[in-house]
Amino acid sequence: MSAVPCVKLNSGALVPALAFGTATRHWQKPCAQHILAALKAGFRHIDTAELYNNQSSVGEALAQWEGGKREDIYITTKCSWGKLDKTVPNDPRAALLGALKEMNIDYVDLYLIHDPADTQPHTPTEAWAIMEQLRSEGLCKDIGVSNFGAKQLEQLSESWKVVPAVNQIELSPHCAHDPRTQAIISTCKAHNIALMPFSALTPIWVKPDEGYNPFSETPGVGYEVEARPLDLALEKIGRNKRMTESQVLLAWSWQMFGGPIATTSDKSWRMEEYIKTFDHAPLSAEELALITEVGKQKYYRRYPEQCHD
Ligand SMILES: NC(=O)c1ccc[n+]([C@@H]2O[C@H](COP(=O)([O-])OP(=O)(O)OC[C@H]3O[C@@H](n4cnc5c(N)ncnc54)[C@H](OP(=O)(O)O)[C@@H]3O)[C@@H](O)[C@H]2O)c1
């Protein structure tokens, strides 16, 4: 089986560089069989969330994974990006206890605040203090954030006792060049917070004229009829390196930002393809620069702008 490298977090913990996500393609749907297929393909990191409403699928997949142990899997989950029922207040402690019950485990490896805009009734700073407490109780090994902009990170830094281990953000060649993303990247670097990119493959599946559509369930389907800016570059590099387009983009993301990267699929052959990314020689400086430069031809962000203000 292909070996996926690990990322060392500021806590010293090692995290598999590719995470199998239970959203987007699996958004709010049971997906135990897909998680199981991902484990068989070689994924050792699962990225889920309270909001995805399918954490019990993680528990089911773990129970069905013959020969595998919970300790062999790195599990990331998040407390909520605004509950679907907005009348119920967000509560990081209740969300974590619920997640552990649904997954039938007694700790998660990484627990994130899903979105700074949706921590009410707490401020993000208050929510972070609760996260720190949960970590000290051993209910989660590490804590981090998601969708935090540079200013929001700086605000948190005024009172944090534990520096977030990661900031999970949308990061693709079509938004990496945005000044707000650049500010997040340098702020994370300054505080030794690992970037955890999601939607790294948007250049493949985004429609050339697509606007904000966070919950599109069928990325890629029917989009291939129109040319996208990175098509030629990905094809050229892929031919050179004998890699698929997805592998080229995952390699770009890994080499540029250091992962861990959250991706997903509902096809076992594609899960295997993602894992095999790391079997190939690294992209050259010229290949990385080509993707970076061509990516600037389009600005696209799938998730709300305010996440990065
Ligand atoms: N923290 C947050 O706010 C947040 C937001 C979004 C996502 N996430 C996490 O990140 C995970 C991944 O997000 P994402 O789905 O946006 O990631 P992505 O890696 O950009 O996209 C994955 C999709 O790309 C499609 N794909 C891959 N190669 C393709 C090709 N050659 N042609 C056509 N389609 C191709 C796959 O389609 P198939 O399924 O058909 O293989 C798959 O559904 C989520 O599940 C979630 O865990 C977090």
The ligand as an ORCA input file, in Angstrom:
! r2SCAN-3c Opt
* xyz 0 1
  N     -14.191     23.325      7.135
  C     -15.041     23.594      6.161
  O     -15.769     24.583      6.203
  C     -15.084     22.672      4.962
  C     -15.716     23.105      3.781
  C     -15.709     22.231      2.690
  C     -15.103     21.002      2.771
  N     -14.523     20.596      3.932
  C     -13.928     19.239      4.082
  O     -13.153     18.940      2.941
  C     -13.662     17.762      2.306
  C     -13.417     17.820      0.822
  O     -14.076     18.957      0.250
  P     -14.307     19.061     -1.332
  O     -15.220     17.985     -1.757
  O     -14.667     20.466     -1.636
  O     -12.824     18.707     -1.831
  P     -12.137     18.530     -3.251
  O     -10.980     17.655     -2.962
  O     -11.862     19.842     -3.880
  O     -13.218     17.812     -4.173
  C     -13.537     16.465     -4.084
  C     -14.389     16.134     -5.295
  O     -13.577     16.270     -6.454
  C     -14.092     15.424     -7.427
  N     -13.019     15.073     -8.357
  C     -11.774     14.672     -8.080
  N     -11.069     14.433     -9.206
  C     -11.923     14.692    -10.230
  C     -11.800     14.630    -11.654
  N     -10.652     14.269    -12.239
  N     -12.882     14.976    -12.398
  C     -14.049     15.340    -11.806
  N     -14.220     15.434    -10.471
  C     -13.165     15.112     -9.688
  C     -14.547     14.190     -6.663
  O     -15.664     13.671     -7.357
  P     -16.189     12.142     -7.135
  O     -16.874     12.147     -5.803
  O     -17.097     11.970     -8.298
  O     -14.977     11.267     -7.156
  C     -14.883     14.706     -5.264
  O     -16.258     14.649     -4.941
  C     -15.129     17.746      2.715
  O     -15.747     16.473      2.560
  C     -15.018     18.174      4.165
  O     -14.584     17.110      4.968
  C     -14.480     21.433      5.031
*
